[in-house]
Amino acid sequence: MSQSLSSERDTASNHSASQAGSGAVQIGLRLRASDSSGRAIVSNISSVHLSSGMAFIDFGFVEQSVLSEAARAARTGGDAKQVADGRLECRIAMGLGDVAQLARQLQQVLANASRPPGPASDMPTHMMPGSETSLQ
């Protein structure tokens, strides 16, 4: 699955009500693509490593045939490969505060995704797919 995005997207940070009293400020943020950052990254595996107060988040891609082979070996009790080759697609280094903010945003996305589908107007506008978004 890939997603084509425009080189310029409006995004907004979402904060819970408890953060509003803590002096947090919500602003609109426009991120502009640079170099190849506008290219969608397809990842089916991720890992997080901590070092020196930073979190290093690796996003990778492993071919489906490798994953299927490992699942088949697990079901039949056979020997699975101990090491599988994949492709590192992206590595991101973030401060722990930024990781906490990302975790809050991901929790909100998961909570919204688990709600029964309703009218499109229930979804915040910054989370609605734009006309330039297509899934393949």
MODELLER restraints for C-alpha pairs under 7 A, 6 or more apart:
rsr = mdl.restraints
at = mdl.atoms
rsr.add(forms.Gaussian(group=physical.xy_distance, feature=features.Distance(at['CA:1:A'], at['CA:135:A']), mean=6.61, stdev=0.5))
rsr.add(forms.Gaussian(group=physical.xy_distance, feature=features.Distance(at['CA:1:A'], at['CA:136:A']), mean=5.51, stdev=0.5))
rsr.add(forms.Gaussian(group=physical.xy_distance, feature=features.Distance(at['CA:2:A'], at['CA:40:A']), mean=6.56, stdev=0.5))
rsr.add(forms.Gaussian(group=physical.xy_distance, feature=features.Distance(at['CA:2:A'], at['CA:42:A']), mean=6.25, stdev=0.5))
rsr.add(forms.Gaussian(group=physical.xy_distance, feature=features.Distance(at['CA:2:A'], at['CA:135:A']), mean=5.89, stdev=0.5))
rsr.add(forms.Gaussian(group=physical.xy_distance, feature=features.Distance(at['CA:2:A'], at['CA:136:A']), mean=5.69, stdev=0.5))
rsr.add(forms.Gaussian(group=physical.xy_distance, feature=features.Distance(at['CA:3:A'], at['CA:40:A']), mean=5.90, stdev=0.5))
rsr.add(forms.Gaussian(group=physical.xy_distance, feature=features.Distance(at['CA:3:A'], at['CA:133:A']), mean=6.67, stdev=0.5))
rsr.add(forms.Gaussian(group=physical.xy_distance, feature=features.Distance(at['CA:3:A'], at['CA:134:A']), mean=5.73, stdev=0.5))
rsr.add(forms.Gaussian(group=physical.xy_distance, feature=features.Distance(at['CA:3:A'], at['CA:135:A']), mean=5.01, stdev=0.5))
rsr.add(forms.Gaussian(group=physical.xy_distance, feature=features.Distance(at['CA:3:A'], at['CA:136:A']), mean=6.87, stdev=0.5))
rsr.add(forms.Gaussian(group=physical.xy_distance, feature=features.Distance(at['CA:4:A'], at['CA:40:A']), mean=6.33, stdev=0.5))
rsr.add(forms.Gaussian(group=physical.xy_distance, feature=features.Distance(at['CA:4:A'], at['CA:133:A']), mean=5.62, stdev=0.5))
rsr.add(forms.Gaussian(group=physical.xy_distance, feature=features.Distance(at['CA:4:A'], at['CA:134:A']), mean=5.73, stdev=0.5))
rsr.add(forms.Gaussian(group=physical.xy_distance, feature=features.Distance(at['CA:5:A'], at['CA:38:A']), mean=6.92, stdev=0.5))
rsr.add(forms.Gaussian(group=physical.xy_distance, feature=features.Distance(at['CA:5:A'], at['CA:132:A']), mean=6.24, stdev=0.5))
rsr.add(forms.Gaussian(group=physical.xy_distance, feature=features.Distance(at['CA:5:A'], at['CA:133:A']), mean=5.44, stdev=0.5))
rsr.add(forms.Gaussian(group=physical.xy_distance, feature=features.Distance(at['CA:6:A'], at['CA:132:A']), mean=6.14, stdev=0.5))
rsr.add(forms.Gaussian(group=physical.xy_distance, feature=features.Distance(at['CA:7:A'], at['CA:32:A']), mean=6.09, stdev=0.5))
rsr.add(forms.Gaussian(group=physical.xy_distance, feature=features.Distance(at['CA:7:A'], at['CA:33:A']), mean=5.05, stdev=0.5))
rsr.add(forms.Gaussian(group=physical.xy_distance, feature=features.Distance(at['CA:7:A'], at['CA:38:A']), mean=5.38, stdev=0.5))
rsr.add(forms.Gaussian(group=physical.xy_distance, feature=features.Distance(at['CA:8:A'], at['CA:31:A']), mean=6.12, stdev=0.5))
rsr.add(forms.Gaussian(group=physical.xy_distance, feature=features.Distance(at['CA:8:A'], at['CA:32:A']), mean=4.81, stdev=0.5))
rsr.add(forms.Gaussian(group=physical.xy_distance, feature=features.Distance(at['CA:8:A'], at['CA:33:A']), mean=6.27, stdev=0.5))
rsr.add(forms.Gaussian(group=physical.xy_distance, feature=features.Distance(at['CA:9:A'], at['CA:30:A']), mean=6.07, stdev=0.5))
rsr.add(forms.Gaussian(group=physical.xy_distance, feature=features.Distance(at['CA:9:A'], at['CA:31:A']), mean=6.00, stdev=0.5))
rsr.add(forms.Gaussian(group=physical.xy_distance, feature=features.Distance(at['CA:9:A'], at['CA:32:A']), mean=6.98, stdev=0.5))
rsr.add(forms.Gaussian(group=physical.xy_distance, feature=features.Distance(at['CA:10:A'], at['CA:29:A']), mean=6.12, stdev=0.5))
rsr.add(forms.Gaussian(group=physical.xy_distance, feature=features.Distance(at['CA:10:A'], at['CA:30:A']), mean=4.67, stdev=0.5))
rsr.add(forms.Gaussian(group=physical.xy_distance, feature=features.Distance(at['CA:10:A'], at['CA:31:A']), mean=6.64, stdev=0.5))
rsr.add(forms.Gaussian(group=physical.xy_distance, feature=features.Distance(at['CA:11:A'], at['CA:28:A']), mean=6.32, stdev=0.5))
rsr.add(forms.Gaussian(group=physical.xy_distance, feature=features.Distance(at['CA:11:A'], at['CA:29:A']), mean=5.43, stdev=0.5))
rsr.add(forms.Gaussian(group=physical.xy_distance, feature=features.Distance(at['CA:11:A'], at['CA:30:A']), mean=6.08, stdev=0.5))
rsr.add(forms.Gaussian(group=physical.xy_distance, feature=features.Distance(at['CA:11:A'], at['CA:126:A']), mean=5.96, stdev=0.5))
rsr.add(forms.Gaussian(group=physical.xy_distance, feature=features.Distance(at['CA:12:A'], at['CA:27:A']), mean=6.42, stdev=0.5))
rsr.add(forms.Gaussian(group=physical.xy_distance, feature=features.Distance(at['CA:12:A'], at['CA:28:A']), mean=4.76, stdev=0.5))
rsr.add(forms.Gaussian(group=physical.xy_distance, feature=features.Distance(at['CA:12:A'], at['CA:29:A']), mean=5.64, stdev=0.5))
rsr.add(forms.Gaussian(group=physical.xy_distance, feature=features.Distance(at['CA:12:A'], at['CA:126:A']), mean=6.68, stdev=0.5))
rsr.add(forms.Gaussian(group=physical.xy_distance, feature=features.Distance(at['CA:13:A'], at['CA:26:A']), mean=6.19, stdev=0.5))
rsr.add(forms.Gaussian(group=physical.xy_distance, feature=features.Distance(at['CA:13:A'], at['CA:27:A']), mean=6.87, stdev=0.5))
rsr.add(forms.Gaussian(group=physical.xy_distance, feature=features.Distance(at['CA:14:A'], at['CA:26:A']), mean=6.97, stdev=0.5))
rsr.add(forms.Gaussian(group=physical.xy_distance, feature=features.Distance(at['CA:14:A'], at['CA:105:A']), mean=6.70, stdev=0.5))
rsr.add(forms.Gaussian(group=physical.xy_distance, feature=features.Distance(at['CA:41:A'], at['CA:89:A']), mean=6.80, stdev=0.5))
rsr.add(forms.Gaussian(group=physical.xy_distance, feature=features.Distance(at['CA:42:A'], at['CA:61:A']), mean=6.95, stdev=0.5))
rsr.add(forms.Gaussian(group=physical.xy_distance, feature=features.Distance(at['CA:43:A'], at['CA:59:A']), mean=5.80, stdev=0.5))
rsr.add(forms.Gaussian(group=physical.xy_distance, feature=features.Distance(at['CA:43:A'], at['CA:60:A']), mean=5.15, stdev=0.5))
rsr.add(forms.Gaussian(group=physical.xy_distance, feature=features.Distance(at['CA:43:A'], at['CA:61:A']), mean=4.86, stdev=0.5))
rsr.add(forms.Gaussian(group=physical.xy_distance, feature=features.Distance(at['CA:44:A'], at['CA:60:A']), mean=6.42, stdev=0.5))
rsr.add(forms.Gaussian(group=physical.xy_distance, feature=features.Distance(at['CA:44:A'], at['CA:61:A']), mean=5.32, stdev=0.5))
rsr.add(forms.Gaussian(group=physical.xy_distance, feature=features.Distance(at['CA:44:A'], at['CA:62:A']), mean=6.73, stdev=0.5))
rsr.add(forms.Gaussian(group=physical.xy_distance, feature=features.Distance(at['CA:45:A'], at['CA:59:A']), mean=5.98, stdev=0.5))
rsr.add(forms.Gaussian(group=physical.xy_distance, feature=features.Distance(at['CA:45:A'], at['CA:60:A']), mean=5.24, stdev=0.5))
rsr.add(forms.Gaussian(group=physical.xy_distance, feature=features.Distance(at['CA:45:A'], at['CA:61:A']), mean=6.03, stdev=0.5))
rsr.add(forms.Gaussian(group=physical.xy_distance, feature=features.Distance(at['CA:46:A'], at['CA:58:A']), mean=5.45, stdev=0.5))
rsr.add(forms.Gaussian(group=physical.xy_distance, feature=features.Distance(at['CA:46:A'], at['CA:59:A']), mean=4.49, stdev=0.5))
rsr.add(forms.Gaussian(group=physical.xy_distance, feature=features.Distance(at['CA:46:A'], at['CA:60:A']), mean=5.97, stdev=0.5))
rsr.add(forms.Gaussian(group=physical.xy_distance, feature=features.Distance(at['CA:47:A'], at['CA:57:A']), mean=5.83, stdev=0.5))
rsr.add(forms.Gaussian(group=physical.xy_distance, feature=features.Distance(at['CA:47:A'], at['CA:58:A']), mean=5.29, stdev=0.5))
rsr.add(forms.Gaussian(group=physical.xy_distance, feature=features.Distance(at['CA:47:A'], at['CA:59:A']), mean=6.82, stdev=0.5))
rsr.add(forms.Gaussian(group=physical.xy_distance, feature=features.Distance(at['CA:48:A'], at['CA:55:A']), mean=6.56, stdev=0.5))
rsr.add(forms.Gaussian(group=physical.xy_distance, feature=features.Distance(at['CA:48:A'], at['CA:56:A']), mean=5.62, stdev=0.5))
rsr.add(forms.Gaussian(group=physical.xy_distance, feature=features.Distance(at['CA:48:A'], at['CA:57:A']), mean=4.53, stdev=0.5))
rsr.add(forms.Gaussian(group=physical.xy_distance, feature=features.Distance(at['CA:48:A'], at['CA:58:A']), mean=6.35, stdev=0.5))
rsr.add(forms.Gaussian(group=physical.xy_distance, feature=features.Distance(at['CA:49:A'], at['CA:55:A']), mean=5.69, stdev=0.5))
rsr.add(forms.Gaussian(group=physical.xy_distance, feature=features.Distance(at['CA:49:A'], at['CA:56:A']), mean=5.13, stdev=0.5))
rsr.add(forms.Gaussian(group=physical.xy_distance, feature=features.Distance(at['CA:49:A'], at['CA:57:A']), mean=6.56, stdev=0.5))
rsr.add(forms.Gaussian(group=physical.xy_distance, feature=features.Distance(at['CA:50:A'], at['CA:56:A']), mean=6.21, stdev=0.5))
rsr.add(forms.Gaussian(group=physical.xy_distance, feature=features.Distance(at['CA:53:A'], at['CA:95:A']), mean=6.58, stdev=0.5))
rsr.add(forms.Gaussian(group=physical.xy_distance, feature=features.Distance(at['CA:53:A'], at['CA:96:A']), mean=6.63, stdev=0.5))
rsr.add(forms.Gaussian(group=physical.xy_distance, feature=features.Distance(at['CA:54:A'], at['CA:93:A']), mean=6.36, stdev=0.5))
rsr.add(forms.Gaussian(group=physical.xy_distance, feature=features.Distance(at['CA:54:A'], at['CA:94:A']), mean=5.53, stdev=0.5))
rsr.add(forms.Gaussian(group=physical.xy_distance, feature=features.Distance(at['CA:54:A'], at['CA:95:A']), mean=4.75, stdev=0.5))
rsr.add(forms.Gaussian(group=physical.xy_distance, feature=features.Distance(at['CA:54:A'], at['CA:96:A']), mean=5.99, stdev=0.5))
rsr.add(forms.Gaussian(group=physical.xy_distance, feature=features.Distance(at['CA:55:A'], at['CA:93:A']), mean=5.62, stdev=0.5))
rsr.add(forms.Gaussian(group=physical.xy_distance, feature=features.Distance(at['CA:55:A'], at['CA:94:A']), mean=5.26, stdev=0.5))
rsr.add(forms.Gaussian(group=physical.xy_distance, feature=features.Distance(at['CA:55:A'], at['CA:95:A']), mean=6.24, stdev=0.5))
rsr.add(forms.Gaussian(group=physical.xy_distance, feature=features.Distance(at['CA:55:A'], at['CA:96:A']), mean=6.46, stdev=0.5))
rsr.add(forms.Gaussian(group=physical.xy_distance, feature=features.Distance(at['CA:56:A'], at['CA:91:A']), mean=6.68, stdev=0.5))
rsr.add(forms.Gaussian(group=physical.xy_distance, feature=features.Distance(at['CA:56:A'], at['CA:92:A']), mean=5.61, stdev=0.5))
rsr.add(forms.Gaussian(group=physical.xy_distance, feature=features.Distance(at['CA:56:A'], at['CA:93:A']), mean=4.49, stdev=0.5))
rsr.add(forms.Gaussian(group=physical.xy_distance, feature=features.Distance(at['CA:56:A'], at['CA:94:A']), mean=6.52, stdev=0.5))
rsr.add(forms.Gaussian(group=physical.xy_distance, feature=features.Distance(at['CA:57:A'], at['CA:91:A']), mean=5.60, stdev=0.5))
rsr.add(forms.Gaussian(group=physical.xy_distance, feature=features.Distance(at['CA:57:A'], at['CA:92:A']), mean=5.11, stdev=0.5))
rsr.add(forms.Gaussian(group=physical.xy_distance, feature=features.Distance(at['CA:57:A'], at['CA:93:A']), mean=6.36, stdev=0.5))
rsr.add(forms.Gaussian(group=physical.xy_distance, feature=features.Distance(at['CA:58:A'], at['CA:90:A']), mean=5.90, stdev=0.5))
rsr.add(forms.Gaussian(group=physical.xy_distance, feature=features.Distance(at['CA:58:A'], at['CA:91:A']), mean=4.47, stdev=0.5))
rsr.add(forms.Gaussian(group=physical.xy_distance, feature=features.Distance(at['CA:58:A'], at['CA:92:A']), mean=6.50, stdev=0.5))
rsr.add(forms.Gaussian(group=physical.xy_distance, feature=features.Distance(at['CA:59:A'], at['CA:88:A']), mean=6.19, stdev=0.5))
rsr.add(forms.Gaussian(group=physical.xy_distance, feature=features.Distance(at['CA:59:A'], at['CA:89:A']), mean=5.63, stdev=0.5))
rsr.add(forms.Gaussian(group=physical.xy_distance, feature=features.Distance(at['CA:59:A'], at['CA:90:A']), mean=5.20, stdev=0.5))
rsr.add(forms.Gaussian(group=physical.xy_distance, feature=features.Distance(at['CA:59:A'], at['CA:91:A']), mean=6.32, stdev=0.5))
rsr.add(forms.Gaussian(group=physical.xy_distance, feature=features.Distance(at['CA:60:A'], at['CA:86:A']), mean=6.66, stdev=0.5))
rsr.add(forms.Gaussian(group=physical.xy_distance, feature=features.Distance(at['CA:60:A'], at['CA:87:A']), mean=5.40, stdev=0.5))
rsr.add(forms.Gaussian(group=physical.xy_distance, feature=features.Distance(at['CA:60:A'], at['CA:88:A']), mean=4.33, stdev=0.5))
rsr.add(forms.Gaussian(group=physical.xy_distance, feature=features.Distance(at['CA:60:A'], at['CA:89:A']), mean=4.91, stdev=0.5))
rsr.add(forms.Gaussian(group=physical.xy_distance, feature=features.Distance(at['CA:60:A'], at['CA:90:A']), mean=6.83, stdev=0.5))
rsr.add(forms.Gaussian(group=physical.xy_distance, feature=features.Distance(at['CA:61:A'], at['CA:86:A']), mean=5.56, stdev=0.5))
rsr.add(forms.Gaussian(group=physical.xy_distance, feature=features.Distance(at['CA:61:A'], at['CA:87:A']), mean=5.15, stdev=0.5))
rsr.add(forms.Gaussian(group=physical.xy_distance, feature=features.Distance(at['CA:61:A'], at['CA:88:A']), mean=6.54, stdev=0.5))
rsr.add(forms.Gaussian(group=physical.xy_distance, feature=features.Distance(at['CA:61:A'], at['CA:89:A']), mean=6.72, stdev=0.5))
rsr.add(forms.Gaussian(group=physical.xy_distance, feature=features.Distance(at['CA:62:A'], at['CA:85:A']), mean=6.95, stdev=0.5))
rsr.add(forms.Gaussian(group=physical.xy_distance, feature=features.Distance(at['CA:62:A'], at['CA:86:A']), mean=4.45, stdev=0.5))
rsr.add(forms.Gaussian(group=physical.xy_distance, feature=features.Distance(at['CA:62:A'], at['CA:87:A']), mean=6.49, stdev=0.5))
rsr.add(forms.Gaussian(group=physical.xy_distance, feature=features.Distance(at['CA:70:A'], at['CA:80:A']), mean=5.47, stdev=0.5))
rsr.add(forms.Gaussian(group=physical.xy_distance, feature=features.Distance(at['CA:73:A'], at['CA:79:A']), mean=5.97, stdev=0.5))
rsr.add(forms.Gaussian(group=physical.xy_distance, feature=features.Distance(at['CA:73:A'], at['CA:80:A']), mean=5.39, stdev=0.5))
